[in-house]
Amino acid sequence: MDRDRSVKARVQEQFGKHAEKYVASEGHAQGDDLEVMLQWLDPRPEWQALDIATGGGHAAGKLSPHVRHIVATDLTRPMLAAAAAHLAGRGYDNILYTVADAEQLPFLDAAFDAVTCRIAAHHFPNPALFMQEAARVLKPGGRFVFIDNVAPEDDALAAFMNRFEGLRDPSHVRCLPVREWKVLAEASGLRVVHEQMGRKRHAFPSWVRRTADTEEQARQVEQFILGGPASGREYFSVQADEGTDGALQSLQIDDWRVLLEKPAQP
């Protein structure tokens, strides 16, 4: 487990340094996936909900007005504090903030009516444990909306993606393809109710500088992507300036949105 501890230490360091950037990030604060999450959950005012790895708190904030209480967890205390300050300023007063590991949640079995986790799981060293924990704390009949960036099903393209994500963000572990997430969900006793693919355009300058510590690191990511295989540049819709500098302007990354349900007890 030394590797897992090392990975989680990198996550805490990275998100601690860049907490405010994630709170302010348009890619995290906005997006049709937040509306999809709310529609699929169809939350009830008496519900107790859990948002795992809340980051900037955007999913928790979206759900907050529609449930009785929501617990927002994150592994990184400064990240959680930034999310709490942001949401408190908007009047959300039914959110409890708890430092917690997504792979070892400090809650009893069947504690929540709904669970969410949005754009975070690619930082988890053991996604199978995370999925098991999410299922464990969910009540029978409960709903779990899971959203994350996903790798292409093609192994070479997936390796290319995970390489440039790792260069950009040292806390990145791995984006899984959808087929692997489905296996993990089924193994945890969850069934797919709804699923949807999304595709988000990222403006490269802001996307890379949200995590890069130096301009040299940003240049390395840019050079790696632009120097990648034609199939990779095509798949990720890489756009660069015309002319001599050819600066990378944008790319697009897939995400998967899924509503999972824990079967009700007979």
N, C-alpha and C positions, 0 to 999 in steps of 0.2 A: 504493500500500500504506500510505499515511499513515493512512487510516481504520482499517485492520486494526490497526496499531500503537496507535492511540488507543483502540480498543475493548479490546485486550488489556491496556493500561495501566490502564483502568478496572476490568477483571476483577481484576488483581493488587491494586489499591487496595481494592476492595470486599471480596474474600475475605481479604485480609491483615487488615483491620479486624475481620472477623466470623468468623474461623477457628474459635474455640472454640464459637460458636453452631452452626456446621454440624456439628461433631463431636458435640455434644449433641442436635441436632435429632431429635426422635422420627420426624418424617416421612422423614428420611434414614436413621436408624439401624434403623428397623423397616420392615415392609411385606412383603406376600406376594410382591412382585416379587423379593426376594432369594432366596426359596425356589424361585421359578420359574427364576431364573437358574441356580441350582445343579442343578436337575432337568434342564434343557435341555442344559447343558454336559456333564453326566455326566463329571466330570473324572477323570483318571487320575493316579496317584501319581508318574509320571515326567514329567508335563507341566511346561513352562515357560509361564507365563501373564503377561498384561499387563493392568493396569487403567488406562485412560486417564482423566485428569481425576478422580483418586480422591476429591477433596474431603475429607470426614471419614474416608475409608478404609473405609467400611462394606462395599462390594463386595469389596475386597481381603481384608478380614478374614474375610468369609464363605467365600471361595474358598481361603484360605491353608492350612487343614488338609488339603485334598484334592489338592494339587499339590506338586511338588518345590520350585519357586521361583515367586515372583510379583514382577513389577516394578510398583510403584505410581507413576504420574507425576502431576504437577500443574504448572500454569503458575506458581502462587503459592507461593513458598518457605515463608512462615509457615503457610499452609494445610497444606502437606506436613509441616512440622515438628509441627503439632498432631495430624495423623493418625498420624504415627510414634510420638509420645509416648503416644497413646491405645492403639494396637495393641500397642506394646512392653509396656505395663502388663498386657496380657492374654495375654502369652506367645507372640505370633506372631513367630517368629524367622527365617522364610524369606522375608521381604519386603524388597526393595531399593527405596529411595525415590529418585526421580530427578526433578529439575526439568526439565520438557519441555513443548513446545508441541504440542498435539494435532494441529495442521495441519503439523507438521514434526518428526516423531518421530526421535530420534537412534539408531535401530536398523537393523540390516541387514534386507534382504528375507527373508521367510519365517523369522523368528526365534522365533515363538511358536506354541504349539499352540492357545492360546485367548486371546481378547481380550474385555474387557468395557468398557463405558462406561455409566454410570448417572446419570441426572438431571443432566447437565452440558452437553449439546451446544447447548442454547438460548443459551449464552454464546459460542459459536464464531462469528466473523465470516464464515468460509468453510466451511460444512458439507460442501461437495463435497470440498474438500481433506482434511478430517478423515476422511471415509469412504474416500477413496482411500488414505490413510496406514494406516488400520486394516486394509484389505485387503492392502496391500503387505507389512506385517510379519507377516501371518498365513501359516502354512505351508499348502501345498495340502492340502485336506481338513480344515483347521482350522475352529474354530467361534468365532463372534463374537456375544455377547449384547449387544444395544443396547437401552437403556431411556431414554426421555425424555418430559417433558411435551410434549403435542402440541396444536396448534391445531385447532379445528373445521374441517371442510371448507368451510363457508360463509365467504366472504371477509369479510363484515361482522362476523361473530362473531369470526373470527380477528384482525381489526384491533382490535376491542374488547379481546380478551384480551392481545394484545401491548402495547397501550397501558397497561393497568393493571399489567402485569408490569414495563414500563419505568419507570413512576412509582414502583413499589415498590423496584425494584432497578436502579440506573444501569448495571450491568454486563450486564443482559439485552439480548440482541440480537434473537432472534426464535424463537418456537416454530413449527415447520413442521407442516403437516398430514401425515398418514400417506402420502398419495399422493406427496408430494415426497420423503419419505425413501426410498420404494420406488424411485423413479427414480434417486436418487443411489446406492443400493445396487447396483442392476442395472448402472449405468454403471461401477461399480467392480469388476464381475465377481463379485459376491456374489449368492447365491440365498436366498430366504426358505424356511426349513424349518418353523418354527413362528412364529405371531404371536398376540398377545392384547392386548385393550384392558383397561386398568385405570382406576379412577376413585378419586381420593383426596380425602377431606374435609380441609380446612385450617381450623383454628381461627384466625379472622382476627387477633386480638390478637397471638398469638405468631408467626404467619406474616408479618405486616407488619413486626413489630419485629426480625425476624431480619436484615433488610436496611436498614430505614429508620434514618436518622441522627438524625432529630428527630421530635417529636410532630406538628409541622406537616406533615411529609412523610407520616406515617401518616394524618393527617386528610384530606389531599389524595387519597390512594389510596381511602380509605373513601368520600369524597364522589363521586369519579369512578365507582366501582362502583355505589353506590346511585342515582346520577343517570343511569346508563346505560339503554339501551333495555330494554324489558320482555323482549324475546327474549334478551338477554344475561343478565339476572338469572335468567330461567328456565333457560337452558342450563347456567349455572354453579351452579345450585341455591343462589342467594344467600339466606342466612337472616339476618334482622335482628330485634332486640328489638321486641316490641310496646310501644306507648306513645309518649310524646312524643319521647324521645331517638332511638329507632330505631337504636341502635348495631348495626353489622354484626358478626355473630357467626361466620359461617362461609361458605365457598364450596367448590365441588368442581371439580377440574381433571382432565382426562383424561391418562393416560399410555399409551404404546405400548411393548410388550415384544416383541422379535423375536429369534429365533435365525437368524443368517445363516451361511452356509457358503461357504467358498472351494472351488471344485471341485478335486478331486484331479487331478494331472497324468496324462495317458494313459500 
